[in-house]
Amino acid sequence: MLALIEFFAKPKAQSYQQCMLSGIWLGVAISAIATLLALICFGFSQLVSDRVAAPTEAVTLSLIDIAGYILAAPVIETLLLTACLGAIERLGRSVQIACIVMAALAATLHSLMDPLRFLPMFSSFYLFSLNYFTWRNGLKYGGFLAALVPHIVLNAVAMTLVTFS
């Protein structure tokens, strides 16, 4: 992590590929932190709710379900995210406002069933949005990939926790 911070702090000429890889790794690291926050919030929600911590029935998912959650859902959500970010930016809003609006909207939709998930979802989607704006210039589809890869990693971690817990 320190190497990534050092990488971004030093102004030097780098190829778009190096920048993209660094952004992806930074996104993965930040997604891991967001996942830790989600787990903390989940544990807290289990303490304050009347629900039983462990489900009474085992969760069984087919390979198609898992592929949908890990690959298809992030691709569709990231497409929607980038389209909405572009529309908000075209309305004359700053990048920060666009990131906050999209993160709040996505977090609200993702936390309808459990409001305690709002903060981890907000932080994740805010970072996905920042990744998009940071890496959209340069490589073709660079911003999309920079938002998509950590999204896939986060969904894969979440699916692993749900499937094997």
C-alpha positions in Angstrom: 0.0 0.0 0.0 2.9 2.3 0.9 4.4 1.6 -2.5 1.2 2.7 -4.2 1.0 5.9 -2.3 4.7 6.6 -3.1 3.9 5.7 -6.8 1.2 8.4 -6.9 3.1 11.0 -4.9 6.1 11.1 -7.2 5.5 13.0 -10.4 7.1 11.1 -13.3 6.2 10.1 -16.8 4.5 6.7 -16.9 2.7 4.8 -19.5 -1.1 4.5 -19.3 -0.7 0.8 -18.7 1.4 1.4 -15.6 -1.1 3.9 -14.3 -4.0 1.6 -15.0 -2.4 -1.3 -13.2 -1.6 0.9 -10.2 -5.2 2.2 -10.1 -6.5 -1.4 -10.3 -4.3 -2.5 -7.4 -5.3 0.6 -5.4 -8.9 -0.1 -6.1 -8.5 -3.7 -5.0 -6.9 -2.6 -1.8 -9.6 0.0 -1.1 -12.3 -2.6 -1.9 -10.7 -4.9 0.6 -11.0 -2.2 3.2 -14.6 -1.5 2.2 -15.3 -5.2 2.6 -13.9 -5.2 6.1 -16.2 -2.2 6.9 -19.1 -4.2 5.5 -18.2 -7.1 7.7 -18.0 -4.9 10.7 -21.4 -3.4 9.9 -22.9 -6.8 9.3 -21.6 -8.0 12.7 -23.1 -4.9 14.3 -26.4 -5.4 12.6 -26.6 -8.9 13.9 -26.0 -7.7 17.4 -28.8 -5.1 17.3 -31.3 -7.0 15.3 -33.7 -9.8 16.3 -32.5 -11.9 13.4 -30.6 -15.1 14.0 -26.9 -14.7 12.9 -26.8 -17.9 11.0 -29.5 -18.8 8.4 -31.8 -21.7 9.2 -31.4 -23.1 5.7 -28.1 -23.5 3.8 -27.6 -21.1 1.0 -27.3 -23.1 -2.3 -26.3 -21.2 -5.4 -25.8 -22.6 -8.9 -22.7 -21.7 -11.0 -24.9 -19.5 -13.1 -26.1 -17.6 -10.0 -22.5 -17.1 -8.8 -21.4 -16.0 -12.3 -24.3 -13.6 -12.4 -23.4 -12.0 -9.0 -19.7 -11.9 -9.6 -19.5 -11.0 -13.4 -22.8 -9.9 -14.9 -24.1 -7.7 -12.1 -20.9 -5.7 -11.7 -20.7 -5.2 -15.5 -24.3 -4.0 -15.7 -24.0 -1.8 -12.6 -20.7 -0.3 -13.8 -22.2 0.5 -17.2 -25.1 2.3 -15.5 -22.7 4.0 -13.1 -20.4 5.3 -15.8 -23.4 6.4 -17.9 -24.9 8.3 -15.0 -21.6 9.8 -14.0 -21.2 11.2 -17.5 -24.7 12.6 -17.5 -24.2 14.3 -14.1 -20.9 15.7 -15.3 -22.5 17.0 -18.5 -25.1 18.9 -16.4 -22.1 21.0 -15.2 -21.6 19.4 -11.8 -18.1 18.8 -10.5 -16.5 15.4 -10.3 -16.9 15.3 -6.5 -20.6 16.1 -6.7 -21.1 13.4 -9.4 -19.3 10.8 -7.3 -21.3 11.7 -4.1 -24.6 11.6 -6.0 -23.9 8.3 -7.7 -22.5 6.7 -4.5 -25.6 7.8 -2.5 -28.0 6.5 -5.2 -26.2 3.1 -5.5 -25.8 2.7 -1.8 -29.5 3.5 -1.2 -30.5 0.9 -3.8 -28.1 -1.7 -2.4 -29.1 -1.2 1.3 -32.9 -1.2 1.0 -33.1 -4.5 2.8 -30.5 -3.6 5.5 -29.9 0.1 6.1 -26.8 -0.6 8.0 -25.1 -1.6 4.7 -25.5 2.0 3.5 -22.1 3.3 4.6 -20.0 0.4 3.2 -21.9 0.6 0.0 -21.5 4.3 -0.2 -17.8 4.1 0.3 -17.4 1.4 -2.3 -19.4 3.1 -5.0 -17.7 6.5 -4.2 -14.4 4.8 -4.8 -15.6 3.1 -8.0 -16.7 6.5 -9.2 -13.4 8.1 -8.4 -11.6 5.3 -10.2 -13.7 5.9 -13.2 -12.9 9.7 -13.3 -9.3 9.1 -12.5 -8.6 6.5 -15.2 -11.1 7.3 -18.0 -8.5 9.2 -20.1 -5.7 7.3 -21.7 -6.5 3.7 -22.3 -9.7 2.9 -24.2 -12.3 1.8 -21.6 -9.7 2.7 -18.9 -12.2 4.3 -16.6 -14.7 1.6 -17.0 -12.1 -1.1 -16.2 -10.8 0.8 -13.2 -14.3 0.9 -11.8 -15.2 -2.7 -12.8 -12.3 -4.7 -11.5 -12.6 -3.7 -7.8 -16.4 -4.1 -8.2 -15.9 -7.7 -9.3 -13.4 -8.3 -6.5 -15.8 -6.9 -3.9 -18.7 -9.0 -5.2 -16.5 -12.1 -5.3 -15.5 -11.6 -1.7 -19.1 -11.1 -0.7 -20.2 -14.2 -2.6 -17.5 -16.2 -1.0 -18.6 -15.1 2.5 -22.3 -15.8 1.7 -21.6 -19.2 0.1 -19.1 -20.6 2.5 -20.2 -19.1 5.8 
